[in-house]
Amino acid sequence: MFQLLGPTRRLCDGCSRRDLLAWGSLTALGISLPEALAARVRAAEARGDARDLAPRTAQAAILIYLFGGPSQLDTFDMKPLAPADFRGEFRPIATNVPGIEICEHFPLLARQADKFALVRSMNHGHPRHGYGLYYAFTGREHPRPDLDAPPTENDFPTVGSLISRLSERRGSFPPAVTLPRWNRFLDLPNDYAGETAGFLGHTFDPWLVKGEPGGTSFQVAGVELPRGISLDRLAQRHDLLAALDRQLAQLGQSEIADQQDALNRQAFELVTSEQARQAFDLGQESEALRDDYGRNPFGQGLLLARRLVEAGSRLVTVNWHDDGSDVKSPFWDTHKDNFVTLKERLIPPVDRGLAALLNDLAARGLLDSTLIVMMGEFGRTPRIGRVVMNAATNATGRDHWPHAYSVLVAGGGVRGGQVYGASDERAAYVVESPVGPADLVATVLAALGVDRTARVHDRQGRPHFACEGEPIRGLF
């Protein structure tokens, strides 16, 4: 069953050594770091891009993360004229937009290409999962790009935390929610860094909603009153906690007290809100609609994401679930059996679930105000069986490849039925309109009306721009 859990981690990315040296030189000349950053803000304003998509084009966003790295050649950037050991086993099919083709195993999405755009020019420079994931969620290069770096309080905030910090809340509902799990491989001891609030503190962590394996029924522990507890009694307990927090503040634990008080307040608002409790109840949806999304954790997670957006969340992240994958080739990390795994296990729930989400949002008049972004941390090697990072890659798999990959974007003001950017004839390198992870984060922030030039301060008091990427203006 789903469980609503309080935040348990924090994150960040500090200044680079080059930045510190440059700013140190400025200080020696009598120019302070805040002045230097202010000059950059003024320069951005002079270029007219401080608020790139004003007024904002979306009220909320759903971020779909296919953990492991989907193959661009076998999904949305097929190369049917490439040699067989590059193009693979799948064939492209026409969509409802002339000239746009996608993989044959996305027949439902192919009928809705007029609703989405494909970015075929995503790229960055590092083939590790932890690096790519951190970059994708924060828009910052990973300061600790080793394979299994855990979250720390000095990490840069995830995009949902930036939205929580820099924008107004829509009612009492958590601005950022993640479901059904943090991203981690089952054979590693910890989650990856990049998904929580880092130096902003626990107060701005996304709320985690956990799902029961199977995903056919959902109950949310923690958003209903405990048995035998009335609202009045709960309010008394809330007041007692507030008094304890004030005592902590008097003992010099003000930071801890402030964060705990904010978390308690959020939890109290959820428990006492009938709207919030109902938002997590998928039983209120028709059986037919639940079938349309697919009776699996991914499809039902997308349906819950739609309900949470309706309830007031600004950004809902739907991570790929624990699907019991082989630890040598887990989730979308298809080091072996790439084509069998994609065809039989990975693509079908995405095709069904995302097609249902697009239809559902459109029918409710919400697609224009809800941005959808589906991505991974990188793509896969153009040549089948080529080893780049992982020796477990065999003749039936594709290894990690960050130099060219694809992202699907829809709703929220995005002009559907288009392809942005291009890769070469083997989907190996970008040849037109390159887009980096920071640019994608900047696009989400801009669409939601969040000023990417706003400054956030790390635990050492150093200011940082919320995002240093450039929004993908051609999508809108």
N, C-alpha and C positions, 0 to 999 in steps of 0.2 A: 504494500500500500504506500501511497505517498505520505511522506513526513515532512512537515515544515520545520526546518532546523535553523536555529540562530547561527549567525556567522561565526566561524571558528578560525579564520585566517586573515592575514593582511599581505599586501604586496608593494613594489616600486622599481624604478630605474633611475640611477643617479646621473650626475653630469659626467660627460666623458673627460678623459685626461686632457684632450685637446681643448675642450671648452674651459676647463679650469685654468690651463696655462694662458689661454687668450684673455680670460676675465682677470687673471692675476696681473697681466700686463696692463690692462685697462685701469685697474685699481692703482697701479704704480703711477699712472698718468693722471690720477685724480678723478677717474670715472668709475662709479660704483656699478656693481652687478645689476641692481634694480634699474639704474639709468640706462645701462646697455640693453636690458630687455625692453624697457620702455621705448627705446629707439627702434627696436625691431618691430614693436607693435605699431608705432607711427608709420614705419615703412610699409607694413602690411595694409594699414588703412589707406595710405597714399596709393597703393596698387588697387584699392577697392575690393580687397578680398578678406577683410576682417570678419564679415558675415557673408559667406559666399553664396548662400541660397536663400537670403532673406526676401520675403518672409519665409519661415520654415515650410517645408512641403509635407511634413508628416507629424502626426501626433504621437506615434509610438512605432516601435520596431521589433521584429522577430528575427533573431540571429540563429541560424541553423548551422551547427558545426559538425562536420563529418570527420571525426577524429581518426587520424592515421594517414590522411593524404590521398584523396581520390585521383584516379588516373584521368588526366585530361583527354588522352587519346581514345578512351573507352567510354566517355560520357558526353562532353559538350564541345570538344575540339577534335573531331575525328579527321583522319588523314587517309582517305580511301585510296589515294594514288601512291602512297608511300610503299616501300618494300614490305613484304609479308611479316618480317620479323620486327617491324615497327608498327604497322597498322593494326595487327592483331586479328582476332577472330570475329569481332563484331562489325556490323555494317551500319551505315547511316540511313536514317529515314527522313523524309520531308516532314516539315511542320506546317502549321496553318499560316505561316508567313513565308512567301516565296523567297527562295535563296538561303533559308536557314535550315540546316540539318543537324540532328542530334542522334544519339545512339538508338538503335532499333528497340532496345529494352526500356525505353521511356515513351511508350505509345500514348499514355494519358497526358504527359507534359507536352508532347509534340502537338497536341490539339489546342494548347494554350500558349503557344510561343508569342502570341500577340500581347500577352500579359506580362512577359518578363524580358529582361535583357541579359545577354551573356557577355561577360568580360573575359576575353581570351588572352589577355596580356598581363596577368598577375605574375610577379616574380620577386624573388629576393635571393640572397647569396649563401644560405646555410642549409644543409640537408639533414639537420637534426630535428626531431619532433619537438623537443622542449623549446628550442630557439624559435621555430616556426609558429608554435602555438602562442608563445609569449608575444611575439611580434604581431600576430593576427589580432589578439585581444587588446593589446595596449597601444599598438602603433609605435612601439619603441623596440630597438634591437636589444636582445637579451644580454644583460651584463654578466650572466653566468651560463654560458651556452652548453654546459655539459649535459649528458643525456637525461639525467633524472634529477635536476636541480629542484628542490622543494620550494614552496612559497616562503618569503621572508617579509618582515615589516618594512623593508626598504625597497620593495619592488614598486614599479610604476603602476598606477591604478588601471584596472581593466575598464573597458569602454562603458560598461554599465555603471560602474562606480563614478566615473567622470560625469555621466548624465545625472546621477543622483546628487552629486555635489554641486553641479553648476546649473541645474534647471529646477523649475518649480514642480512640486509633487502634484499628481492628479488625485486629490482626495487623500485618504489615509492608507491607501494600498502601497506596498513596497514598490519603489520606482524601478528597481532591477531585480529580476528573479531568474535563477538558473535551475534547470531540470534536465534529466532526472539524476544527475551525478556530476561531480567534478571530473575532469578528464584525467585518467591515469591508466597505465597498462597494468594488467592483473598481476604480473610478476615483479612489479616495482613496489617499494614500501610506502610511497607517498604520491600525492597528487602533483601535477605540474604547476609551476608558477605561472601567473598571468591572468587568473580569473577572479581575483578579489581586489580589495581596495588598497592594499599596500600601505604606503605612507599616509594615505588619507585617514586610516584608522577603521576599526571594525564597524563603526556607525554606518559607513557607506558601502560595506560589503553587500553583494547581491544575496538575496535570500535563497537558500537551497531547498528545493522540493524534491525529495527522493521518491523513486517509483519502485513498486514491487515487480520482480521479474515476471514476465508474461504480459503485464500491462492491460489485463482485461477488466479489472475492477480497481477503483481508486477511492481511498479514504484518506483524509488528511488529519493526522494527529497533531494537535497543537493549535488548531484554529476553532476548536469547540470548547465549551465550558466543561471542566472536569465534573464527573458525576457528583451530585449533591452540593455543588458550588453555585450560588446565585450571583447575578451581576453585582449586587451590593457588596457581597462578601469578597468578590474578586477585586472590586474597587478599593476595599479596605486593605487588601494585600498589596495592591499597587501603591497605595499611599505609604505603607510600611517600607516597601522597597525604596521609594523615593527618599524617605527619611534616612535609611541606611546609606544611600548614595551620598546624601549631604554630610553624613558622618565621615565617609571616606574622603570627601573633599577637604574637610577640616583637618584630617590626618595627613594631608599633603599628597593624596592620591587623586588629584583633581582630574587628570586625564582619564584614568581608569573609570572614575565615577561618572564623568560626562558621557563616555562611551556606553557604559552599562545602563545609565539612565535613558539614553536614546534608544538602546536596544529594547529595554523593558517597555518604553512608551510605544514602540512599533508593535511589539508583541501584544500589548494590551489593546491597541487599536484594532488589530486583526481579530482577536478573540471576541471583542465586543461588537464587531461589525457583522451584521447579518449578510450584507452584500459580499464581504470578504469570504465568509464561510461558504456561501453558495457558489462563489467563483470556482472553488476547487472541486465541486460536485459534478462530475461528468454525467451522473445519472439523470441530470436535468435535460440532457440532450436526447434527441430521438435515437432509437436503435438504428434506424436507417442511416442517419448522419454519422454515427460512430462506425458503422460498417464502411461508409464511404472513405473515412480516414484510414481504415485498416485496424483490425483488432490486434495491434502489436504495440510495444512501447513507443516506437517512433511516431506512428500515426496518432495514437492517443495523446502523446506529448504535444504534437502540433495542435490538436483540438484544445487541449488545456491552455496552450499559449494564446490561442485566439480568445479564450474566456478571460485570461488574465489581462490581456490588453484591453478588453472591454471593461474590466473592473477598475482599470486605472494605472496599470504598470506602464512605464515608459519603454523599457527594453526587456524582453523575455528571451533568454538563450536556451535553445533546445540542443543539448549535447547528445551525441550518439550514445546509446545505452550499453550496458554490459550484456553483450549478446552471446557470451560463452565462447568467444573466438579462441582458436589455437594461439598460444602465447608467442609462437614463432611467426605468425602471420595474422595479427589481431585486427579486428575492426576493419577500417579501410586501408590498413597497412599491408597490402596484398603482395607479400614477398614470394608467395607460391599460390598456385591455383587461382591466379588473378581472374581469369575469365569465368570459371565455374562459380567462384565466390561472388563476383559481381552479378552474374546472371541469376543465380539461385537465391542469394541471401541478402545482398546489399541494395541493389538497384530497385527491386520491386516495391519495398515499403516506401522508398523515397518517391518513386513515380506516383504511387497511389496517394500517399499522405500529402505531398506538396500540391498535387493537382487538386485534391479536395480542399486544401487550405485556400488556394487561389480562388476556387469556385465559391467557397463559403464566404470569404471576405468580400468578394465582388457582389454576391447576392445580398449581403447585409449593408452594402454601401460603405464598407470599411477599407477596401483595397487602396483607394486613393489616399487615405490618411495613415496607412500602415506600411512601413518599409519592411521588405523581406530581403535578407541576405543569406545565401547558402554558400559555405566555403569550407576549405580544409586548411592545413598548415603549409601544404605544398602539393605538387603533382607527383607523377611517377616517371621513371626512365622511359624515354622514347623507344629504346631498343629493349625488347623482351629479354629477360634473363641477365641484363647487364648489372654487375655489382658496383655500387657506389659507396654505400654505407654499411650494408648488412650482408654478411656472407651467407645468411639463410636464404637469400634470394636465389631461386633456382630457375630452370629453363621455362617454367610455367608462370613466373611472377615478374613483377616490375619493382625496382628499388626506388628510393627517395629521389625526387628531382624538383628543386626549387626555382629553376631558371625559366619555366613557363608553366602556368597552370590556369585553371578557369574558375570563375565565380559566377553564380546566378543571382541577379538582383531584380526585384519586382516591387510594385506598389509604391506608395509614398511619394508620388510625383515622378517616378521613373517612367520614361517613355518605353513601352514594351515593343516587342518585335524588332529589336536591333541587336547587333553585335558590336561591341566596343573593343578596339585593339585587335591584334593578330599575332600569331606565332608563325614560325617558318614552316616549311613543307613537311617537317617531321615532328612538329609541336615540341621542339627542343629549346628554342630561344625566341624571345619576343622581338618582333620586327616592326611593330607599329603601336604607338600610344602606350608605352609601358606604365604599369600601375603597381605600386608597392603596398604592403600592408598598412603603412601609415596613411596612405591616400584613401584606403577603404575605411579606416577609422574616421578620418576627417569627413568623409562622405556621410557616414552615419550621424556624426555630431551636427554637421551642417543641416542635414535633412530634418533633424529634430529641433533645430533652432538653437543649438548650443554653440557658443562662441569658441572656436578652436584656439583663438589667441588669448583666451582667459588664462590667468596664471593660477597654478596650484603650487603649494609649498611642501617640500619634503620634510623629513624629521630633523634635518639640520637647518631648516629655515630657508633653503635655497629655492628660488622661484623657477617654475618650468611652465612653458606653454602647455595647454591641455593636449594639443596635438600639433605636430610640425609637418604633417602631410598636406597635400592639396586635394580638395574634393574633386570627384570625377564629374565635372560640369556637363560633359557631353551626354550623360545618362538621363538628364532631366529636361 
